[in-house]
Amino acid sequence: MLTKNQVIELLRGCGFVVRYFAEPVKGKLTFYCSKIAEIRKSVLLPPGIGDSYWSMVKLPGLMKELGETSVNLFVSDPDNRQRSLPWLQKIPWASAKGYVNHKTTSQTFQEAYMRNGRYLFSNVQGCDYFLAFNGVLRFGADLDALEKSWGAEWFPKMFHSSQERRASREFQDRFGNYVIAYFVEHGMYKRWLSQLKPVEIVSVLKRIKEKGFEIVFMGAEWDRDGLPSMLAAGCGGVDLCGETTIDEMFGLIRGSRGTIGFPAGNTFMSTVLRKQTFLFWNRYFDKRFWEFSCPPESRGEWYHHMETGQSWTKPVHGWIDRLDRL
């Protein structure tokens, strides 16, 4: 039906280079081809799952404006913790490549992270672009209102791996109905704990236990052997900090009834996966950051929050009762 030259033209039209041709037996045509190498733009993202998540919300719109169908992603890694590349590898429309030691003292990092200024920078650390919304968010910016032509994809498409599915089933078999907790004491959270005392946190977690839910603590390797283990002992929960891969962490969230704790990349993913989520915030940030950090659909529906200095009894108990009714 097709001649040799017609097949070659079809292959070229699909983006292949025809290296050579053979006819091993009469009537059988064999074409040896390779794909033309793609030259993609490179985008540097801030460290942490939450930090890079806000960039991913706006990145598809930026790509469309640039005429790009895919990009190479690199993650800023100033503290050598190598935090967020595994979750970015779950994104099918971009290629997560590696880490870059982008120092927190650099001018672009300070502006992107700490100031109400730019969020898109060019030619940073060998990457075409550096995209970070931390600075404007902490001053109350709404991602939906920024660069409206870009849109905002709050629920990015992610691979749902077989390991993740298996982990979800195994955690449900192991714990039954469970709620995830994330409370840590490093960085800015030390200040928050002066208002939300560990004894108060234990009281909240015990209340959840009384409703018939197991408490499972999640966290990274550097979260181990501190506040989580102490709180787990106080409420009779299970401490899995530092014991889950990224697929297992997502499986843990998917299999849960909800998440309670401090705002971080893992707890933000709870809202992305549409799990009942209750986060404690602090005046360290503009109050609007509480709202604008999570998907608009989740706010007041499956995402709830309160300030650490406020009386927690009524809002938290209301959230726990809602969990019990689901």
C-alpha positions as a printed NumPy array, in Angstrom:
array([[  0.   ,   0.   ,   0.   ],
       [  2.929,   2.349,   0.699],
       [  6.201,   2.817,  -1.087],
       [  9.527,   3.057,   0.693],
       [  9.66 ,   6.834,   0.177],
       [  6.094,   7.282,   1.457],
       [  6.95 ,   5.432,   4.692],
       [ 10.091,   7.577,   5.084],
       [  8.018,  10.75 ,   4.729],
       [  5.509,   9.494,   7.334],
       [  8.316,   8.728,   9.791],
       [  9.91 ,  12.139,   9.217],
       [  6.55 ,  13.785,   9.759],
       [  6.351,  12.094,  13.18 ],
       [  9.711,  13.561,  14.18 ],
       [ 12.03 ,  10.639,  13.393],
       [ 15.32 ,  10.643,  11.503],
       [ 15.573,   7.632,   9.169],
       [ 19.136,   6.36 ,   9.579],
       [ 19.033,   3.524,   7.052],
       [ 16.736,   1.059,   5.346],
       [ 16.864,  -2.696,   4.782],
       [ 14.8  ,  -5.334,   3.003],
       [ 15.691,  -8.601,   4.828],
       [ 13.215, -10.619,   2.742],
       [ 11.249,  -9.697,  -0.327],
       [  8.272,  -7.515,   0.6  ],
       [  9.443,  -6.843,   4.185],
       [ 10.707,  -3.293,   4.739],
       [ 12.742,  -2.397,   7.841],
       [ 13.476,   1.215,   8.746],
       [ 16.086,   2.067,  11.377],
       [ 15.204,   5.419,  12.952],
       [ 16.086,   7.728,  15.825],
       [ 14.165,  10.585,  17.356],
       [ 15.367,  14.141,  16.995],
       [ 16.732,  15.387,  20.33 ],
       [ 14.399,  17.886,  21.968],
       [ 15.805,  21.14 ,  23.283],
       [ 13.724,  22.042,  26.331],
       [ 13.672,  25.119,  28.497],
       [ 14.991,  24.531,  32.022],
       [ 13.108,  25.803,  35.075],
       [ 14.57 ,  26.058,  38.567],
       [ 12.074,  25.612,  41.429],
       [ 12.447,  26.389,  45.151],
       [ 13.156,  23.577,  47.66 ],
       [ 10.408,  21.657,  49.42 ],
       [  7.264,  20.007,  48.105],
       [  5.023,  22.894,  49.122],
       [  7.338,  25.552,  47.699],
       [  7.638,  23.788,  44.343],
       [  3.906,  22.95 ,  44.331],
       [  2.937,  26.637,  44.13 ],
       [  5.279,  27.016,  41.164],
       [  3.736,  23.964,  39.485],
       [  0.289,  25.529,  39.857],
       [  1.348,  28.36 ,  37.534],
       [  4.002,  26.627,  35.404],
       [  1.643,  25.134,  32.758],
       [  0.407,  28.632,  31.96 ],
       [  3.941,  29.966,  31.653],
       [  4.847,  27.04 ,  29.381],
       [  1.881,  27.784,  27.138],
       [  2.935,  31.415,  26.904],
       [  6.466,  30.325,  25.979],
       [  5.163,  27.808,  23.433],
       [  6.678,  24.87 ,  25.339],
       [  5.015,  21.459,  25.666],
       [  7.502,  20.184,  28.255],
       [ 10.347,  21.549,  30.374],
       [ 13.29 ,  20.241,  32.378],
       [ 12.885,  20.834,  36.106],
       [ 15.671,  21.476,  38.587],
       [ 15.236,  22.005,  42.327],
       [ 17.104,  24.533,  44.445],
       [ 18.932,  22.642,  47.191],
       [ 20.654,  25.088,  49.572],
       [ 20.756,  22.717,  52.565],
       [ 21.621,  19.412,  50.818],
       [ 18.358,  17.795,  51.945],
       [ 17.264,  16.946,  48.397],
       [ 13.62 ,  17.191,  49.271],
       [ 11.216,  17.482,  46.376],
       [ 12.595,  15.838,  43.221],
       [ 10.796,  12.471,  43.815],
       [  7.381,  14.143,  43.912],
       [  8.173,  16.209,  40.792],
       [  9.007,  12.942,  39.041],
       [  5.325,  12.067,  39.48 ],
       [  4.401,  14.903,  37.086],
       [  4.01 ,  13.434,  33.562],
       [  4.247,  16.655,  31.555],
       [  7.69 ,  17.727,  32.82 ],
       [ 11.057,  16.054,  33.283],
       [ 12.55 ,  16.323,  36.791],
       [ 16.311,  16.324,  36.273],
       [ 18.167,  17.105,  39.498],
       [ 19.228,  19.533,  42.211],
       [ 21.107,  22.831,  42.055],
       [ 22.917,  24.351,  45.039],
       [ 21.154,  27.707,  44.876],
       [ 22.264,  29.502,  48.041],
       [ 19.675,  31.215,  50.251],
       [ 21.974,  34.241,  50.455],
       [ 21.722,  34.953,  46.732],
       [ 19.832,  38.076,  45.698],
       [ 17.306,  36.219,  43.537],
       [ 16.56 ,  33.667,  46.279],
       [ 16.029,  36.427,  48.855],
       [ 13.706,  38.351,  46.541],
       [ 11.717,  35.269,  45.511],
       [ 11.438,  33.902,  49.045],
       [ 11.265,  36.883,  51.379],
       [  9.983,  39.921,  49.479],
       [  6.777,  41.039,  47.84 ],
       [  8.421,  41.379,  44.45 ],
       [  9.222,  39.236,  41.439],
       [  8.435,  35.556,  41.1  ],
       [  9.92 ,  34.899,  37.653],
       [ 13.65 ,  35.302,  37.038],
       [ 15.767,  34.564,  33.958],
       [ 19.163,  32.859,  33.673],
       [ 19.602,  31.625,  37.24 ],
       [ 22.185,  28.952,  38.129],
       [ 22.389,  27.719,  34.535],
       [ 18.583,  27.456,  34.168],
       [ 16.502,  29.5  ,  31.751],
       [ 14.039,  30.476,  34.487],
       [ 13.627,  30.473,  38.263],
       [  9.94 ,  30.392,  39.272],
       [  9.046,  30.882,  42.953],
       [  5.93 ,  32.379,  44.561],
       [  6.916,  32.13 ,  48.248],
       [  7.651,  35.832,  48.64 ],
       [  4.413,  37.167,  47.168],
       [  2.342,  34.503,  48.942],
       [  3.714,  35.425,  52.356],
       [  2.492,  38.978,  51.701],
       [ -1.025,  37.823,  50.824],
       [ -0.95 ,  37.353,  47.045],
       [ -3.565,  35.162,  45.359],
       [ -2.065,  32.83 ,  42.748],
       [ -5.3  ,  32.95 ,  40.745],
       [ -4.986,  36.734,  40.476],
       [ -1.326,  36.69 ,  39.392],
       [ -0.723,  36.389,  35.635],
       [ -4.381,  35.608,  34.933],
       [ -3.589,  34.585,  31.375],
       [ -1.54 ,  31.691,  32.773],
       [ -4.454,  30.247,  34.71 ],
       [ -3.833,  28.081,  37.778],
       [ -3.762,  24.267,  37.853],
       [ -4.224,  23.527,  41.556],
       [ -4.63 ,  19.799,  40.957],
       [ -1.655,  18.838,  38.773],
       [ -1.856,  15.5  ,  37.024],
       [  0.384,  12.991,  38.793],
       [  1.373,   9.389,  38.198],
       [ -0.503,   7.083,  40.6  ],
       [  2.045,   4.273,  40.781],
       [  1.439,   0.647,  41.674],
       [  3.71 ,   1.153,  44.718],
       [  1.489,   3.999,  45.877],
       [ -1.681,   1.952,  45.427],
       [ -0.184,  -1.007,  47.254],
       [  1.028,   1.193,  50.124],
       [ -2.44 ,   2.716,  50.49 ],
       [ -4.025,  -0.728,  50.85 ],
       [ -1.337,  -1.917,  53.263],
       [ -1.7  ,   1.131,  55.522],
       [ -5.466,   0.71 ,  55.607],
       [ -5.069,  -2.98 ,  56.476],
       [ -2.534,  -2.109,  59.172],
       [ -4.222,   0.896,  60.801],
       [ -7.889,   0.703,  59.802],
       [ -9.381,   4.202,  60.013],
       [ -6.5  ,   6.58 ,  60.649],
       [ -5.636,  10.266,  60.709],
       [ -2.198,  11.574,  59.752],
       [ -0.395,  14.027,  62.045],
       [  2.487,  16.319,  61.126],
       [  4.023,  18.368,  63.947],
       [  7.729,  19.249,  64.002],
       [  9.911,  21.608,  66.015],
       [ 12.607,  22.842,  63.649],
       [ 12.875,  26.141,  61.777],
       [  9.956,  28.543,  62.085],
       [  7.834,  25.949,  63.883],
       [  9.855,  26.407,  67.099],
       [  8.245,  29.815,  67.429],
       [  4.806,  28.427,  66.733],
       [  5.142,  25.892,  69.545],
       [  5.42 ,  28.707,  72.071],
       [  1.705,  29.303,  71.38 ],
       [  0.532,  25.791,  70.557],
       [  2.002,  23.756,  73.398],
       [  2.843,  20.058,  72.905],
       [  0.461,  19.202,  75.771],
       [ -2.353,  20.881,  73.791],
       [ -1.411,  18.948,  70.669],
       [ -1.516,  15.669,  72.615],
       [ -4.96 ,  16.645,  73.916],
       [ -6.208,  17.183,  70.335],
       [ -4.746,  13.875,  69.164],
       [ -6.246,  11.992,  72.094],
       [ -9.631,  13.437,  71.166],
       [ -9.192,  12.003,  67.661],
       [ -8.21 ,   8.635,  69.157],
       [-11.358,   8.663,  71.282],
       [-13.351,   8.88 ,  68.057],
       [-11.828,   5.59 ,  66.923],
       [ -9.049,   6.788,  64.634],
       [ -5.435,   5.668,  64.81 ],
       [ -2.884,   8.521,  64.76 ],
       [ -0.014,   8.068,  62.293],
       [  2.826,  10.595,  62.182],
       [  4.492,  11.318,  58.849],
       [  7.647,  13.283,  58.182],
       [ 11.098,  13.262,  56.648],
       [ 14.309,  11.729,  57.949],
       [ 15.267,  15.003,  59.681],
       [ 11.918,  15.026,  61.555],
       [ 12.718,  11.821,  63.455],
       [ 13.423,  11.398,  67.181],
       [ 12.076,  14.766,  68.236],
       [  8.599,  16.169,  68.732],
       [  6.801,  13.522,  66.585],
       [  8.105,  10.609,  68.664],
       [  7.238,  12.449,  71.883],
       [  3.705,  13.236,  70.674],
       [  3.235,   9.664,  69.399],
       [  4.157,   8.343,  72.834],
       [  1.818,  10.842,  74.494],
       [ -1.252,   9.946,  72.424],
       [ -0.495,   6.288,  71.708],
       [  0.09 ,   6.904,  68.012],
       [  2.493,   5.449,  65.446],
       [  5.593,   7.358,  64.331],
       [  6.52 ,   6.764,  60.667],
       [  8.778,   9.822,  60.292],
       [ 11.669,   9.01 ,  57.979],
       [ 10.239,   5.588,  57.137],
       [  8.287,   6.237,  53.93 ],
       [  9.316,   6.779,  50.314],
       [  7.484,   9.437,  48.306],
       [  5.134,   6.781,  46.862],
       [  4.477,   5.396,  50.335],
       [  3.814,   8.891,  51.67 ],
       [  1.242,   9.537,  48.937],
       [ -0.24 ,   6.097,  49.623],
       [ -0.412,   6.958,  53.33 ],
       [ -2.314,  10.159,  52.548],
       [ -4.678,   8.48 ,  50.076],
       [ -5.573,   5.77 ,  52.596],
       [ -6.23 ,   8.191,  55.458],
       [ -9.397,   9.89 ,  56.688],
       [ -7.564,  13.206,  56.973],
       [ -4.484,  15.148,  58.05 ],
       [ -3.852,  17.503,  60.966],
       [ -0.732,  19.5  ,  61.749],
       [  1.53 ,  22.291,  60.561],
       [  1.584,  23.595,  56.971],
       [  4.229,  21.823,  54.876],
       [  4.553,  20.123,  51.525],
       [  3.124,  16.826,  52.748],
       [  0.098,  18.454,  54.401],
       [ -0.536,  20.594,  51.299],
       [ -0.597,  17.364,  49.278],
       [ -3.403,  16.227,  51.58 ],
       [ -5.55 ,  19.06 ,  50.222],
       [ -4.502,  18.258,  46.634],
       [ -5.679,  14.664,  47.189],
       [ -8.962,  16.055,  48.588],
       [ -8.491,  14.726,  52.118],
       [ -9.994,  16.473,  55.143],
       [ -7.138,  18.692,  56.311],
       [ -6.765,  20.908,  59.393],
       [ -3.658,  23.114,  59.602],
       [ -2.371,  25.341,  62.389],
       [ -0.86 ,  28.614,  61.185],
       [  0.956,  31.507,  62.832],
       [  1.093,  35.292,  62.38 ],
       [  4.577,  34.725,  61.021],
       [  2.73 ,  34.997,  57.69 ],
       [  0.052,  37.317,  56.33 ],
       [ -3.352,  35.867,  57.267],
       [ -4.31 ,  35.656,  53.586],
       [ -1.537,  33.125,  53.085],
       [ -3.668,  30.707,  55.13 ],
       [ -6.32 ,  30.789,  52.434],
       [ -4.309,  31.192,  49.255],
       [ -1.823,  28.365,  49.83 ],
       [ -4.372,  25.616,  49.042],
       [ -6.816,  24.982,  46.167],
       [ -9.787,  27.395,  46.091],
       [-12.265,  24.487,  46.013],
       [-10.824,  23.085,  49.24 ],
       [-11.199,  26.24 ,  51.336],
       [-13.901,  25.747,  53.927],
       [-14.797,  22.378,  52.396],
       [-12.02 ,  19.873,  53.084],
       [ -9.347,  22.427,  54.075],
       [ -9.658,  24.198,  57.446],
       [ -7.177,  26.21 ,  59.471],
       [ -6.691,  28.334,  62.579],
       [ -4.023,  30.505,  64.146],
       [ -1.785,  28.966,  66.813],
       [ -2.512,  31.738,  69.317],
       [ -6.285,  31.274,  69.179],
       [ -8.47 ,  28.965,  71.26 ],
       [ -8.339,  25.697,  69.346],
       [-11.132,  23.783,  71.112],
       [-14.193,  24.714,  69.042],
       [-12.725,  24.653,  65.486],
       [-10.702,  21.492,  66.017],
       [-13.552,  19.613,  67.697],
       [-15.835,  20.649,  64.856],
       [-13.357,  19.24 ,  62.344],
       [-12.999,  16.005,  64.323],
       [-16.784,  15.606,  64.476],
       [-16.898,  16.102,  60.712],
       [-14.346,  13.309,  60.299],
       [-16.54 ,  11.05 ,  62.414],
       [-19.543,  11.668,  60.137],
       [-17.732,  10.967,  56.85 ]])
